[in-house]
């Protein structure tokens, strides 16, 4: 680990944590209806409610809240599906791209409506500008806002006593979008456009290459098949390319929310490794910061809303400790490089002229640290955007991001969804502590009883079922195996990564897996749906149950949940569940691959 | 094919409504 690496990681953490407090306080005021924007834009907010026939003062029981969320997302999913299938008929399609295939449209619709943004397609070659903006970008806002709404409803479960209701879904959705996501995205989009992220409705321009590129390729015959000589060998011709088509579009506006809303779906296929999506060191830092900004700040909002900011800091501390530990694993592993290359005499040492280490699949302009840090941030949060190819990481460097997803996307996690997942783990932690000392567990003044634990069990068990069951299903079926490009342990990792990503609503891909097939579009799509809604529903049920309870004053036997002891207990529960569930699977993939890599140097 | 995928989406959300109903019944019996 170089000094430069340590300084860059420290800079990132300092800026992130410094922003968390003011933004968290602001978001808490938004949900209390007390922020300046609530006052300035209150008229527009009321107009939206009137247009939608919503009475913002009407409170909802948890079941009504859940049904509103489901119906809203059902309509959004069907709308995005329809938009993709009909994009050839609509305007803002300068490249005249045809309709998206049905299985890919299904996968993309559920992926964006659930805040997952798994992309089996290449954006610039598949989606029209209208689909990118009206379908994908709109869902980037709404899916993030829906996650934040569920979190706020859960927090009300702690703050209310003897109540039947947990708020109004439409109000929480609107406030999250209008007062938090839109202003932040507007500012970030403008800054990114200033840095050179493209924002255009033009057709793709053709440009002359400064340096023409020549390559040899098989000469096609009239039937399109390669011509062969008398000996049966393909006839080879030299082709010189002098012109390149540069894909452009309204990228800056989409990139801003894809980072802030922990969505991750890139405008371009290469995501934030693309120079028009992430052109400068500053754009890279800001995009990376935006990944964890709202999830980190929401921890402080949580503390403010429950009336004890120490509760939020304790959860943020637990998240940060796990995150930093795994950042160090990945950066150290990548900086260490590949012993197979070292054996060939390749210089992998960091110097003033090169980043050193394993640079395969990474942008030279970002180097080891910013690639590793981004990989951890994007998998800690359920973001899924990438600025390097995770498939090319060293085995241990790739294991850490994969495990971050498998922990349930609770280390920061998605906006809203990460924190409500972590709060569920906190309930399990106090339950475990209660078992140890023989007391009924309490959290924030609410007794945690059998119903809450049953719901918590659903939240914790559904993702592993989807990940491990999906991986097993894919590897047992011909349709699943045929899409794996790499044999052996690495191929297993590619499938495990895909289902870890879909089964935890992350959306990043390991590459090396031809996932745009009916089998993967369908199976990953169903995993994406289940991991979003079959977790949000039990969380809302917990909210409803807690809101109906009275508040119990803290006594001498109450476990304090703002202390370092609780932080350690919470980390222990998260890591233990993650380790027990996934280490056997990881042992078959990245661990085996690491041992194979290390064996290369053995006599 | 389009109707198949739309029906699949609708069926999933209907199953999710059943989960809401099931959780509420469980709460009532707890």
HADDOCK unambig.tbl for C-alpha pairs under 7 A between the chains (distance, minus, plus):
assign (segid A and resid 63 and name CA) (segid B and resid 20 and name CA) 6.45 0.50 0.50
assign (segid A and resid 67 and name CA) (segid B and resid 17 and name CA) 6.88 0.50 0.50
assign (segid A and resid 70 and name CA) (segid B and resid 13 and name CA) 6.62 0.50 0.50
assign (segid A and resid 74 and name CA) (segid B and resid 13 and name CA) 6.70 0.50 0.50
assign (segid A and resid 78 and name CA) (segid B and resid 6 and name CA) 6.71 0.50 0.50
assign (segid A and resid 102 and name CA) (segid B and resid 1 and name CA) 6.89 0.50 0.50
assign (segid A and resid 102 and name CA) (segid B and resid 2 and name CA) 6.28 0.50 0.50
assign (segid A and resid 106 and name CA) (segid B and resid 5 and name CA) 6.47 0.50 0.50
assign (segid A and resid 451 and name CA) (segid B and resid 27 and name CA) 6.20 0.50 0.50
assign (segid A and resid 451 and name CA) (segid B and resid 30 and name CA) 6.17 0.50 0.50
assign (segid A and resid 534 and name CA) (segid B and resid 16 and name CA) 6.91 0.50 0.50
assign (segid A and resid 537 and name CA) (segid B and resid 20 and name CA) 6.35 0.50 0.50
assign (segid A and resid 541 and name CA) (segid B and resid 23 and name CA) 6.74 0.50 0.50
